Amino acid sequence: MSGATDHLPRLLALVPWIVSHPDTPVGDVARQFGVTEEQIRKDLDLLFVCGLPGYGPGDLMEVVYDGDRVSMSNADTISKPLRLAPDEALALIAALRALLGTPGLVETGAVDRALAKLEDAAGGHVAGAELAVAADPTVAPDVVQTVRDATTAGRRLRMRYWVPARDEATERDVDPIRVFTSGGAVYLVGWCRSVDDVRTFRLDRALDVEVLDVPADVPEEARERAHDDRVFTPAADDRLVTLELSDRARWVADYYPCESVQESAGGLVVTMRARDDAWVRRLALSLAGVARVTEPADLAAAARDAARAALGAYAPDAGSD
């Protein structure tokens, strides 16, 4: 089975490879790209009807079979392998160096090899570039390694975790699902047994972790939700909040998962789920001047009160000169 995420890259790589290796057995092409002969033939059938606008006989790529061997012609426009632009290469190199700086998160041998190939291919573009990427100093390496080991082994974790919104440490059992990095922080996504739902934990807030001799038991629908690319995954019973966003705050609708997004005269009106009122107040304060909470009424009032208190902290003392 070939998914969309690997199909297009394979098609783009297939053309220059066959052009530079004419008269190759289809079986050899399939082994080169790690798919079945049937899939390669489907790819070639698709490429046969691709080409330049006009789509006449002289505009389409030609796939030529000689028995079980295949060649391509009339594919000059994409006959060379895709090349990374300098900024793309630098971005990949920086990301790989960041992975190397995350203890216990990746197999460093594979990353080292990929990094060496990229740096060699980029050549002079990275020779003078400063790309030092510091690892997150607040995450204990043994915490990351313990979480990674539990995730790999499918074992439950017992975690003492600091909740900044309430400024308290909580203890909970978590069935780990995956570990990932975002914005320089390391996260664990797991099934939290305290609330029977998916939760995302920043590992720099994990005060202590222990692997239990209990198999992880994650509902299938929760596992599917846990592979969402977003850092925060809301629950159905989280509080529904409405915000009015100006054009300058449109990014909020892209960054946070929203229940609804509607155009308005000055920007957007969005609704989102939030499990913590304190988080909403902090979000409202950070968006002061470009967004406001409108529903629910009590939370909108709390956000206004927090804004007034913040402004009051900047007011000069009555007795000051």
N, C-alpha and C positions, 0 to 999 in steps of 0.2 A: 504494500500500500504506500502511495506517495502523497504526502500532504502538501498544501500550498506553500508552507514555509520552506520546504526544500526543493519544490518543483521548479520554480522560476530560477533560482541560482544554478540548479543543475542544467537547465536548458541553456542558460547564458554561457556556462562553461563547456557544454557539450559541443557547441558549434566550433569554437576555435580548436578544440582538441581533435575533432574528426578532420577538420580542414588540414591540420598539421600531421595527422596520422591517417592518410587515405588508405582505402582498401584494407581496413581492419575488420577481422571477424566480429560479428555482433556480440558474441559471447565475451570476447576480450573487452569490448567497450563496456558491457554490463559490469564486469568485474572491476574495471577501472573506476566506475562511479558507484559501486556498491549496491546495485539494484539488479533486478531480474532481467533476462533477455526480453521478456514480454513488456516490461516497463520501458526499456530502451526503445523498442519498436514503437510503442505508443508515443514516446517523446519525439521520435523521428517523424512519425505521421503528422504530429502537430507542427513541427518545424517546416514540414513540406508545404504548409499553407501560410507560412509567415514570410514577410518581406517588407519592401518599401511601399509607401502609398502609391496607388495606381493598381497594385495587386494583379498586374498582368503577367503573362508567362515570363517576361524578362525582369520582373520585379521581385519574384518569389525565389526563396532558396531552393536549391535542387538537392534532393537526396537520391543517390544512385546506388542501387544494390547490384552486386555481381555475385550471384549465388548467396552465400551467407556472409559476404563481405560488404561493407558500406563505405561510401565516400560522400563528400558534400562539395557543392560549388555554388557560385553566385551568392556568396555570403561574406563579401569583402567588408561590409560595414561593421560586422562584429566578429571578424575572423581572428582578432587578436585578443588574448586574455584580458579581463578587466584589471585595471590598475587602480590602486588606492591613490587619491590625491594626498599631498603632503599633510594637510590638516587632518584627514581621515586616519592616516598612518600614525600621526602623533597622538590622536585620541585613543586609538587601540593600544598603543604602547603604554600610555599613561594608565589606562584601565588595567592592563596586565600587571604593571608594576604595583598598582594598588592591591590586586589580588595576592601578589607575592608578599605584601606587607600585612596580610590578614592571617594570623597564625591559625593553623589547623583547618582552614576553610577549603583549600584546594590541594590537589596533587602538584607540588611545586615542580616536579620534573617535567611534566607536560607543559606547564606555563613557561618554564625556562626555555624549552625548545621552541615554543611558538614565539616568545619574545625575541630570541636570537634570530629567528628567520625574519621577523618583521623589521628588526633593527638593521639587519644586513640588506634587506630589500629597500628600506627607506634611505640607506646610505647617508649622504651629506645632509639630508633634511633634518636628521636628529643629532648630527655630530655636535652642533653648537647649542642645542636646545637644553634648557634646564628642566628636567622632568622628574625631579625627586618627589616621590609621593610618600608621605608619612603614614604609618599605620596608626589606627586609632589607639592612643596611649591609655585610654580609660577602660578598654576591654582586656580582662585578664586572659592570657593565652590558654590557661587550663580550662576556663569557662567555655571558650569556643570549642576546644578539643573535646570536652565532655559532651557538649550538646551535639557536636558532629558525630561522635561515636554512638550516642543514643539514637540519632536519626538513622544512621547507617544500619544499626542492629535492630531497629524497630522496638526500642525499649522506652518505657515511660520515664519521665523526668520529674523529680521533686525540686521545686524552685522557690527560693525566697527572693521576691521581686519588689523593687521600690516603685511605687506609683506616685509620680511627681504631682499629679493633680490633687491628691489627698495628702501628700507628704507622709506616706506611711509604707511600711514594709508588709507585704502579704505573702503567705505561703500557699502554694497551689501545686497540684499534680497536672502535668502537661504531657500529652502524647504528641511527640514532635512529628512534623510533616516535612518541612524544608527549612534550609538556612540560606539567606541571601544577604547581599550588601546593597545599600542605597544611600547616596549622599555621604559616603565615608563611614556610615554606621553599619554594624552587623545585626541582623534580625533573625529571630526564630519565629516561624509560623507553626502553630500547633493547636490541638484540640484541648482547650482548657476544661478540666473536669469540675472546676469550681462553678462554672456557668454553663457547662455543656454547650459550648460554641467555639468557633474558630477565633483565636486571638493572635495578635502579632506582638512580640516582645523584643525590645531593644536590649541586646546582651550587655551593654555597658550599665544597664540598670539591674542586672541579675546579681544579687548579693551572694548567692550560693546556689549551686546546682548539684544534684546527685542522681545517678542512674539507678532506677529501681529494677528489681528482678521481676518485672511485670511486663508482658507484651503490650505495645501500643495498640489501641483499638480506636480507629478513626472512622466515623461514618463516611461512606463513599461520597455523598453529596458534599460533605464538609471538605474532603480531600480535593474535590474539583474546585470549590471556592478558594481554597488555600493557595491554588496556583495562579490566582489573579496577580497581575504585575504590580498592583498598587500596594502601598505599605499598609493602609488601613482597610479592613474588610468589615463593613457594618453588619449588624444583626437586624432581623426583621422587627424586633421589639425595641430597638434603640429609638430615642426621641426624635421626632421629625421637626426639623428647623428650617425656616425660610429666611433667605438673605436676599437683599437687593444689592446688586453689584454694578458699579459704574464700568465704563469701557476699560478703564485702567485695571480693573480687578477681574476681567474675564478669565484670566488664567486659573482662578479658583475652580471653575467648572471643569477644567481639564485635569487639575491636580487632585481633586477630591472626588470620590464616587458620589454622584448626585442621583436622586430619585427622579427629578424633572428639571429641565432647563428651558426657560421661555425668554424670548426677546422682549425687551421693554424699550421705552423711549430713550432712556439714558444708558442702557446696557443690558443686563440680564436679571431675571428673577430665578433663583435656584432653590430647590428643597433638597436637604440631605439628612441622613441619619447620624445622630451623635449620642454616644453613650455616657458622655460626661459634660455637665453644664459648665464646669470650669474651663474645659477645652474650648467651648464655644465662646466664652467671654474672652479668653486669650486671643482667639482667632479674630473676634470683632475688634479688639484693641489694636491688633497688628494691622488691621485693614482700615483704621480710622481715616475718614475723609474720602474713602473710595467704596465703602460698603457699610451696610447696617443690617442688624437682625430685626425682622419684623414680626415673626411668629416663632414660638408661642409668646404671648404677651408678657408673662412673668420673666422669661429669659431675655426678651428685648429690653425690659426695664432694668434687669440686673446688668446687662451690658452697658446701658446708659449710665447707671450708677458707677460702674467700674471706671468708665471713661471720665466722669466728673471727678472721681477720687484721684485718678491719675493726673488730671490737669491741676487739681488742688495741690498736689505734691510739688508742683513747679511754681506755685504762687509765692511771692516774697512774704516773709514774716511781717506781721503788722507793725512790729516795733523796729524793724530794720531800717537803716538809713538809705 
